[in-house]
């Protein structure tokens, strides 16, 4: 399966995987508004044995097949203390 990946300019670490070609018409208007402008990142061929950095490739493929897109959001931070500690390590 070939998909296109876009990143939200408005929401940090938020990516939208779309069926190629395009697929923007399948995104609910409220989600589109929340994401704001989208910047093309790359086209990618997904396969069941492939690894993705933060997502399960099977889940991504299922979501794309079912609804035409997959939304990748930033990982949750467990607490403000964890955020503080992370910032101080860098």
C-alpha positions in Angstrom: 0.0 0.0 0.0 1.4 3.4 -1.0 0.5 6.3 1.2 1.4 10.0 1.5 2.5 11.5 4.9 1.8 15.1 5.8 2.7 16.9 9.0 0.6 19.5 10.7 2.2 22.9 10.7 -0.1 23.9 13.6 0.2 20.8 15.8 3.7 19.6 16.7 4.6 15.9 16.1 1.2 15.3 14.4 1.2 13.4 11.1 -1.5 12.4 8.7 -1.2 9.3 6.5 -3.4 9.4 3.4 -4.2 6.9 0.7 -2.4 7.9 -2.4 -3.4 9.9 -4.5 -4.6 12.8 -2.3 -7.4 11.6 0.0 -8.0 15.0 1.6 -11.8 14.7 1.0 -12.0 11.8 3.5 -10.7 13.9 6.4 -13.6 15.2 8.6 -13.8 19.1 8.4 -13.3 19.4 12.2 -10.1 17.4 12.1 -8.9 19.4 9.1 -9.5 22.6 10.9 -7.7 21.3 14.0 -4.6 20.3 12.0 -4.4 23.5 10.1 -2.0 23.7 7.1 -0.4 20.4 6.2 3.1 20.0 4.8 4.0 17.1 2.6 6.7 14.9 4.2 7.0 11.8 1.9 5.3 9.0 0.0 5.8 5.6 1.6 5.0 2.1 0.6 3.6 0.3 3.7 3.9 -3.5 4.1 3.0 -5.8 7.0 6.6 -6.6 7.9 7.7 -2.9 7.8 8.6 -1.0 11.0 7.5 2.6 11.7 9.1 4.8 14.4 6.0 5.4 16.5 3.1 3.5 14.9 2.1 -0.1 14.4 2.2 -0.5 10.6 -0.8 -2.9 10.7 -2.9 -0.4 12.6 -1.9 2.4 10.1 -2.9 0.2 7.2 -6.2 -0.8 8.8 -7.1 2.8 9.5 -6.2 3.9 5.9 -8.2 1.0 4.4 -11.2 1.6 6.7 -11.4 5.5 6.8 -8.9 6.6 4.2 -6.4 8.1 6.6 -4.5 7.5 9.8 -3.7 10.2 12.4 -0.4 10.0 14.3 -0.4 12.2 17.4 2.5 12.9 19.8 3.1 10.4 22.6 1.5 11.3 25.9 3.7 12.7 28.6 2.9 11.1 31.9 3.4 14.3 34.0 4.6 17.8 34.1 7.6 16.6 36.1 8.5 14.3 33.3 8.4 17.2 30.9 10.5 19.3 33.2 13.1 16.5 33.6 13.2 15.9 29.9 13.9 19.6 29.2 16.6 19.8 31.8 18.4 16.7 30.3 18.9 18.4 26.9 
